[in-house]
Amino acid sequence: MMAAAPCPRCKEVETPMHVLFHCPYAKEVWRLVPLFTPVHIVGDSDIKSALAIFRNALCLPPTGIRVPVHPWICWLLWTARNKLIFEDKTIRPIEVVSKALSSALEWDQSQSTNSSRRIGTVANRSNNPRAPMAPSIPICFVDAAWNASSIRAGIAWSIDTASPNQPLSGARVIDGVNSPLVVDALALCNGIRKAIDLGLPSIIVSSDCAMFIRAILTISQIKEIYGVFRDIDSLSSHFVSINFQFIPRSQNREADVLAKQALKAQVSSSILLLG
């Protein structure tokens, strides 16, 4: 039996799992992919189980990519390996990621002729906070707190339903976001995802970011958050109905406090580590 060839990069035994996931080069590529939730592959996983794990891994806004990107990442990792072997050409990990995301976005855009029009068809939209709402429809309040110097943000969600027993609020911290508008957009997307996780058939999403809600309601094309519109389009398809509304900050206090507390706790933790 012929012995397995060594990896041309790290000289470990080369297998499909090694090329696509375990090689330090592959690990760096996956680290650079802006996934909404990091994915960890254990050492004894096989190709089938590894790909199944990545099937639900979506990119963070504002990439605009609504589909899992692992097919493009895996393909570009394989072609990068071949270029190294047959052409003695090294492709940097960031180039692999950039090309893969570009290819995924191009394919995704080809599946829809008009993303903004679809947002209008799958979502019921309202910008009147005083409009009567059906009491049976949960309301998801979202908010964000942003630190410009650290480009770090806290995003929070709070869902008001008739059931007191579900975990209906939470917050998280996101690094590397350099725009307050994008931060508010990420908070809104995160709130929608939480409503999907809870299996809610309908939802009213409330935000005190007037500019973003106005852009959704008027289907305005703001370049900075264009990718987020595509994410909202995709996420909205999970609901029977989804409604977006602007509310004053005074009506969004719980999400506001949660976002600020998350950001403050992260900053305090960093100070302790530096000290």
C-alpha positions in Angstrom: 0.0 0.0 0.0 1.4 3.4 -1.0 2.1 5.7 2.0 0.1 8.9 2.2 1.8 12.0 0.9 2.9 14.7 3.3 1.1 18.0 3.3 3.0 20.5 1.1 2.6 23.2 3.8 3.2 21.6 7.2 4.5 18.1 6.2 1.8 16.3 8.2 0.0 13.3 6.6 -2.2 14.8 4.0 -5.9 13.7 4.0 -9.0 15.5 2.8 -9.8 16.5 6.4 -6.3 17.8 6.9 -6.4 19.9 3.7 -9.8 21.4 4.5 -9.8 21.7 8.2 -6.8 20.6 10.2 -3.8 22.1 8.5 -2.7 25.4 10.2 -3.2 27.1 6.8 -6.8 25.9 6.7 -7.4 26.8 10.3 -6.2 30.4 9.6 -8.6 30.6 6.6 -11.6 29.5 8.7 -10.5 31.9 11.4 -10.8 34.8 9.0 -14.2 33.9 7.7 -16.7 36.3 9.4 -19.1 33.7 10.7 -22.0 34.7 13.0 -21.1 31.9 15.4 -17.6 30.3 15.4 -17.5 26.6 14.4 -15.1 24.2 16.0 -14.1 20.9 14.3 -13.0 18.1 16.7 -10.0 16.0 15.8 -11.8 12.8 15.1 -14.5 14.3 12.8 -14.9 13.0 9.2 -15.6 15.0 6.1 -19.4 14.3 6.2 -19.8 15.4 9.8 -17.6 18.4 9.4 -19.6 19.7 6.4 -22.8 19.0 8.2 -21.6 21.3 11.1 -20.9 24.1 8.6 -24.3 23.7 6.9 -25.9 26.2 9.2 -22.9 28.6 9.6 -23.9 32.0 8.1 -21.8 35.1 7.7 -22.1 38.2 9.8 -23.7 41.2 8.2 -23.0 43.3 6.2 -21.5 40.8 3.8 -24.9 40.3 2.2 -24.4 36.5 1.9 -27.5 34.6 3.0 -26.2 31.1 2.3 -23.6 29.0 4.1 -20.2 29.7 2.6 -18.4 26.4 3.3 -18.7 25.1 -0.3 -16.7 28.0 -1.6 -14.2 28.0 1.3 -13.5 24.3 0.8 -13.2 24.7 -3.0 -10.8 27.6 -2.7 -8.7 25.7 -0.1 -8.4 22.8 -2.5 -7.5 25.0 -5.5 -4.9 26.8 -3.3 -3.4 23.5 -2.5 -3.2 22.5 -6.1 -1.6 25.9 -7.1 1.1 25.3 -4.5 1.9 21.8 -5.7 1.6 22.3 -9.5 2.5 25.9 -9.9 4.6 26.6 -6.8 2.3 29.5 -6.1 1.3 30.5 -2.6 -2.1 32.2 -2.0 -2.5 34.0 1.3 -5.3 32.9 3.6 -7.0 36.3 3.4 -7.0 36.0 -0.4 -8.7 32.6 -0.1 -11.4 34.1 2.1 -11.9 37.2 -0.1 -12.3 35.1 -3.2 -14.6 32.6 -1.5 -16.9 35.3 -0.1 -17.0 37.1 -3.4 -18.0 33.9 -5.2 -20.6 33.1 -2.6 -22.1 36.6 -2.9 -22.1 36.5 -6.7 -24.0 33.1 -6.6 -26.4 34.4 -3.9 -27.2 37.5 -5.9 -28.0 35.5 -9.0 -30.7 33.6 -7.1 -32.7 36.8 -6.5 -33.4 39.5 -9.1 -34.5 42.1 -6.6 -33.7 41.6 -2.9 -35.2 44.8 -1.7 -38.5 44.0 -3.4 -38.6 40.6 -1.7 -38.2 42.3 1.7 -41.4 44.2 1.0 -43.3 41.0 0.1 -42.3 38.8 3.0 -42.6 41.4 5.7 -45.6 43.4 7.0 -44.2 46.9 7.7 -45.3 49.6 10.1 -43.6 52.6 11.6 -46.4 53.8 13.9 -45.7 52.9 17.5 -49.2 53.8 18.5 -50.8 51.5 15.9 -52.9 48.8 17.6 -51.1 45.4 17.5 -52.6 42.0 18.0 -51.8 41.0 21.7 -50.9 37.5 20.5 -47.9 38.7 18.4 -44.7 38.9 20.4 -42.6 42.1 20.3 -38.9 41.9 20.0 -37.0 44.9 21.3 -33.5 45.4 20.1 -30.8 47.9 20.9 -27.0 48.4 20.7 -24.2 50.3 22.5 -21.1 51.2 20.6 -17.6 52.2 21.6 -15.9 54.1 18.8 -12.4 53.9 20.2 -12.4 50.1 20.5 -14.8 49.5 17.6 -16.6 47.2 20.0 -20.3 46.9 20.5 -22.9 45.4 22.9 -26.1 44.2 21.2 -29.2 43.1 23.1 -32.6 41.7 22.6 -35.7 41.4 24.7 -38.9 39.5 23.5 -42.2 40.3 25.2 -44.6 37.3 25.0 -47.4 35.8 27.0 -45.1 33.0 28.3 -43.1 33.9 31.5 -41.0 30.7 31.4 -38.8 31.2 28.3 -35.4 32.9 28.3 -36.6 36.0 26.5 -33.7 38.4 26.8 -29.9 38.4 26.3 -26.9 40.3 25.1 -23.5 39.7 23.4 -20.4 41.7 22.5 -19.1 42.1 18.9 -15.7 43.3 18.0 -14.5 45.1 14.8 -17.6 47.0 13.9 -16.8 50.6 12.9 -20.2 52.1 12.3 -23.1 52.8 14.7 -25.6 52.2 12.0 -24.1 48.7 11.3 -24.2 48.0 15.0 -27.9 48.8 15.2 -28.5 46.6 12.1 -26.6 43.7 13.7 -28.7 44.1 16.9 -31.9 43.9 14.8 -30.6 40.8 12.9 -29.6 39.1 16.2 -33.1 39.8 17.6 -34.7 38.2 14.6 -32.5 35.1 14.9 -33.5 34.8 18.6 -37.2 34.9 17.6 -36.5 32.1 15.0 -34.7 30.0 17.7 -37.8 30.3 19.9 -40.0 29.1 17.0 -42.2 32.2 16.9 -44.4 32.2 13.8 -44.9 36.0 13.9 -42.9 38.8 15.4 -42.9 42.6 15.7 -39.3 44.0 15.7 -38.9 47.3 17.5 -35.9 49.5 17.4 -35.1 53.1 18.4 -32.7 53.5 15.4 -34.9 55.8 13.3 -32.6 55.8 10.3 -32.4 52.0 10.0 -36.2 51.4 10.5 -36.9 54.2 8.0 -34.6 52.5 5.5 -36.4 49.2 5.9 -39.9 50.8 5.6 -39.1 52.8 2.5 -36.8 50.2 1.0 -34.0 52.8 0.8 -30.6 51.7 -0.6 -28.0 52.7 2.0 -24.7 51.3 0.8 -23.3 50.9 4.3 -26.1 48.5 5.3 -27.1 47.0 2.0 -25.8 43.6 3.0 -27.9 43.7 6.2 -31.0 44.2 4.0 -30.2 40.9 2.3 -29.8 39.2 5.7 -33.2 40.5 6.9 -34.8 39.3 3.7 -33.5 35.8 4.3 -34.4 35.7 8.0 -37.8 37.2 7.4 -38.8 34.2 5.3 -39.0 32.1 8.5 -42.1 33.9 9.7 -45.7 33.9 8.8 -45.5 37.7 9.3 -42.9 40.1 10.5 -43.4 43.8 11.3 -40.7 46.5 11.8 -41.5 49.6 13.9 -39.6 52.6 15.3 -40.1 53.3 19.0 -38.6 56.1 21.2 -35.6 55.2 23.5 -37.9 55.6 26.5 -39.9 52.5 25.3 -36.8 50.5 24.7 -35.2 50.6 28.1 -34.6 46.9 28.8 -32.7 46.3 25.6 -30.8 49.6 26.0 -29.7 48.6 29.5 -28.7 45.1 28.5 -26.6 46.4 25.6 -24.8 48.9 27.7 -24.1 46.4 30.5 -22.6 43.9 28.1 -20.3 46.5 26.6 -19.3 47.8 30.0 -18.6 44.3 31.4 -16.4 43.6 28.4 -14.5 46.9 28.8 -14.0 46.2 32.5 -12.7 42.7 31.8 -10.2 44.1 29.3 -8.9 46.6 31.9 -8.4 43.9 34.5 -6.5 41.8 32.0 -4.2 44.7 31.0 -3.7 45.5 34.7 
